[in-house]
Amino acid sequence: MIKHLDIIVTGKVQGIGFRFSTKAVADQLGVKGFIKNEPNGNVFIAAEADDISMEMFLDWCNEGPEGAQVNSVETTTAELKNYRNFELVKKGF
């Protein structure tokens, strides 16, 4: 069953390629949604996938790419949006 999670990743997760690496992992796992940097230094991810893919994706989010220092990964279940792909949202703040 597909589920939607809003994910907030805190730590040293900006300026080190976190969004680009996460998109590559999402594409490999078939996760749909988007990722964007937040003004406070966190990264926000909206992700939709089946349980197995989501679990692997969350494992990735807890590690991040080389150079990342993930302090926490908070998840909130939300309504399905039926995204078609996984996108990088450019800085909008």
Residue pairs with C-beta under 8 A, 6 or more apart in sequence:
1 50
1 51
2 48
2 49
2 50
2 80
3 48
3 49
3 50
3 51
3 54
3 77
3 80
4 33
4 46
4 47
4 48
4 77
4 78
4 79
4 80
4 81
5 45
5 46
5 47
5 48
5 54
5 58
5 75
5 76
5 77
5 78
6 44
6 45
6 46
6 75
6 76
6 78
7 44
7 45
7 46
7 47
7 58
7 61
7 73
7 74
7 75
7 76
8 38
8 42
8 43
8 44
8 45
8 72
8 73
8 74
9 18
9 42
9 43
9 45
9 61
9 64
9 70
9 72
9 73
10 41
10 42
10 70
10 71
10 72
10 73
10 74
11 64
11 68
11 69
11 70
11 71
11 72
12 67
12 68
12 69
13 41
13 42
13 43
13 64
13 68
13 69
13 70
14 37
14 41
14 43
16 64
16 65
16 67
16 68
17 65
17 67
18 43
18 64
18 65
18 68
19 35
19 36
19 37
19 43
19 88
20 88
21 64
21 65
22 35
22 43
22 45
22 60
22 61
22 64
22 65
23 35
23 86
23 87
23 88
25 31
25 57
25 60
26 32
26 33
26 35
26 47
26 57
26 86
27 85
27 86
29 49
29 53
29 56
29 57
30 49
30 53
31 47
31 48
31 49
31 53
31 54
31 57
31 86
32 47
32 48
32 49
32 82
32 83
32 84
32 85
32 86
33 45
33 46
33 47
33 48
33 81
33 83
33 86
33 87
34 45
34 46
34 83
34 86
34 87
34 88
34 89
35 43
35 44
35 45
35 46
35 86
35 87
35 88
35 89
36 43
36 44
36 88
36 89
36 90
36 91
36 92
37 43
37 44
37 91
37 93
38 44
38 93
39 93
45 61
46 78
46 81
46 83
47 54
47 57
47 86
48 80
48 81
48 82
48 83
49 57
58 73
58 75
61 70
61 73
62 70
62 73
63 70
64 70
